[in-house]
Amino acid sequence: MRKCMATIAAVLAASGASAQVPQLAQKIQTKFGALSVGDDTVLRFRGHHLQPSIKGGYSLNLGRPFRVGESDVVLVTNNGGTACPYLYYFVTLSESGAQATHSFGTCNAVISVKQKDDSILLSMHGYRGPFEPDEERTKALRETHTFVFHDGAVTETAGL
């Protein structure tokens, strides 16, 4: 019981401390204009919010642009909270604007990102939150999930 209470207190303290950390403004330049995140953790392209809007939990982090066909594609990481620390989006940038995928991921950090022709492959381990049984958390960490971005959509693919 004491161990459980100590764990809960530590998680609550950590999540409270994380909430106090301000978002650092970020900006990356692409062939088609600037993709940026302001102090309000909202993603913008050429100074305008994407539609639908992408707002980060504690922060949004921008990856380096990939060249896919005639477009630039940026991996955006939404750093959330304890229940799901990481969610991801791919944002395709072109002369006509920006288009984001739906959020995806297992809630774990990325272990590899690589481009293969006109696809981007993202791998990560499974995730179970801190309040889940230890056996489930250990099993999830042994799993590797691969997500493939191709033609503006993300699919999860087994065995890559």
C-alpha positions as CSV (number, residue, x, y, z in Angstrom):
1,M,0.0,0.0,0.0
2,R,2.8,2.4,0.9
3,K,4.6,1.6,-2.4
4,C,1.3,2.3,-4.3
5,M,0.8,5.6,-2.5
6,A,4.4,6.6,-3.1
7,T,4.2,5.8,-6.8
8,I,1.0,7.9,-7.2
9,A,2.5,10.8,-5.3
10,A,5.6,10.7,-7.5
11,V,3.6,10.6,-10.7
12,L,1.4,13.4,-9.6
13,A,4.4,15.5,-8.6
14,A,6.1,14.8,-11.9
15,S,3.1,15.6,-14.0
16,G,2.5,18.8,-12.0
17,A,6.1,19.8,-12.5
18,S,5.9,19.1,-16.2
19,A,2.8,21.3,-16.6
20,Q,4.8,24.3,-15.2
21,V,7.4,24.1,-18.0
22,P,6.6,26.7,-20.7
23,Q,6.6,25.7,-24.4
24,L,9.6,27.1,-26.2
25,A,8.7,28.7,-29.5
26,Q,10.0,26.6,-32.4
27,K,10.2,27.4,-36.1
28,I,11.5,25.4,-39.1
29,Q,11.8,26.7,-42.6
30,T,10.6,24.5,-45.4
31,K,10.6,25.0,-49.2
32,F,7.0,26.3,-48.9
33,G,7.2,28.5,-45.8
34,A,7.7,28.4,-42.1
35,L,6.1,25.8,-39.8
36,S,6.0,27.0,-36.2
37,V,4.8,26.5,-32.7
38,G,4.2,29.4,-30.4
39,D,4.0,29.8,-26.7
40,D,0.4,28.6,-26.9
41,T,1.5,25.2,-28.3
42,V,-0.6,25.6,-31.5
43,L,0.9,24.5,-34.8
44,R,1.0,27.2,-37.5
45,F,2.0,27.2,-41.2
46,R,3.0,30.6,-42.7
47,G,1.6,32.1,-39.4
48,H,-1.9,30.6,-39.7
49,H,-3.4,27.7,-37.6
50,L,-3.8,24.5,-39.4
51,Q,-7.4,23.3,-40.0
52,P,-8.2,21.3,-38.0
53,S,-6.0,22.9,-35.4
54,I,-3.2,20.9,-33.7
55,K,-2.6,21.9,-30.1
56,G,0.1,20.3,-28.0
57,G,-0.3,18.9,-24.5
58,Y,2.8,20.3,-22.8
59,S,4.6,20.9,-26.0
60,L,4.8,20.3,-29.7
61,N,8.2,19.4,-31.3
62,L,9.0,19.7,-34.9
63,G,11.2,17.2,-36.8
64,R,13.4,17.9,-39.8
65,P,11.5,18.1,-43.2
66,F,11.6,15.1,-45.5
67,R,11.3,15.6,-49.2
68,V,8.4,13.4,-50.5
69,G,7.7,14.0,-54.2
70,E,7.1,17.7,-54.6
71,S,6.2,18.2,-51.0
72,D,7.9,18.6,-47.6
73,V,6.7,16.4,-44.8
74,V,7.4,17.1,-41.1
75,L,7.0,14.8,-38.2
76,V,5.3,16.6,-35.3
77,T,5.5,15.2,-31.8
78,N,2.8,16.1,-29.2
79,N,4.3,15.7,-25.7
80,G,1.3,15.0,-23.6
81,G,0.9,13.7,-20.1
82,T,1.3,10.5,-18.0
83,A,-1.5,8.5,-19.7
84,C,-0.1,9.0,-23.2
85,P,3.2,10.8,-23.2
86,Y,3.7,11.0,-27.0
87,L,1.4,11.2,-30.0
88,Y,2.5,12.0,-33.6
89,Y,1.3,13.7,-36.7
90,F,2.8,14.0,-40.2
91,V,2.2,17.4,-41.8
92,T,2.5,17.7,-45.6
93,L,3.5,21.1,-46.8
94,S,3.1,22.3,-50.4
95,E,2.5,25.5,-52.3
96,S,-1.2,25.2,-51.7
97,G,-0.9,24.8,-47.9
98,A,-0.5,22.3,-45.1
99,Q,-2.4,19.1,-44.4
100,A,-1.9,17.0,-41.2
101,T,-2.7,13.3,-40.7
102,H,-4.7,12.2,-37.7
103,S,-2.8,11.6,-34.5
104,F,-1.2,8.2,-34.2
105,G,1.3,6.1,-32.2
106,T,1.4,3.8,-29.2
107,C,2.1,6.7,-26.7
108,N,5.8,5.7,-26.5
109,A,8.8,7.6,-27.8
110,V,10.1,6.9,-31.4
111,I,13.0,4.6,-31.7
112,S,13.6,5.1,-35.4
113,V,12.5,7.3,-38.3
114,K,13.6,6.6,-41.9
115,Q,12.5,7.4,-45.4
116,K,12.1,4.7,-48.0
117,D,11.3,6.1,-51.4
118,D,8.0,8.1,-51.0
119,S,7.2,6.6,-47.6
120,I,8.4,7.5,-44.1
121,L,8.6,4.6,-41.6
122,L,8.4,5.3,-37.8
123,S,9.0,2.6,-35.2
124,M,8.3,2.6,-31.5
125,H,7.7,0.2,-28.7
126,G,4.2,-0.5,-27.2
127,Y,3.1,1.5,-24.1
128,R,1.0,0.9,-21.1
129,G,0.7,3.6,-18.5
130,P,2.2,3.7,-15.0
131,F,-1.1,2.6,-13.4
132,E,-1.3,-0.6,-15.5
133,P,0.0,-4.0,-14.2
134,D,3.8,-4.5,-14.4
135,E,3.3,-7.6,-16.7
136,E,1.3,-5.6,-19.2
137,R,3.8,-2.7,-19.2
138,T,6.7,-5.2,-19.7
139,K,4.9,-7.0,-22.5
140,A,4.1,-3.7,-24.3
141,L,7.7,-2.6,-24.2
142,R,8.8,-5.8,-25.9
143,E,6.4,-5.1,-28.9
144,T,7.7,-3.0,-31.8
145,H,5.1,-1.1,-33.8
146,T,5.9,0.4,-37.3
147,F,3.8,3.2,-38.8
148,V,4.1,4.0,-42.4
149,F,3.3,7.4,-43.9
150,H,2.5,7.2,-47.6
151,D,0.3,9.3,-49.9
152,G,-0.9,11.5,-47.0
153,A,-2.1,8.7,-44.8
154,V,-0.6,6.7,-41.9
155,T,-1.1,2.9,-41.5
156,E,0.3,0.5,-38.9
157,T,2.3,-2.3,-40.6
158,A,3.4,-5.5,-38.9
159,G,6.7,-7.1,-39.6
160,L,8.7,-4.2,-41.1
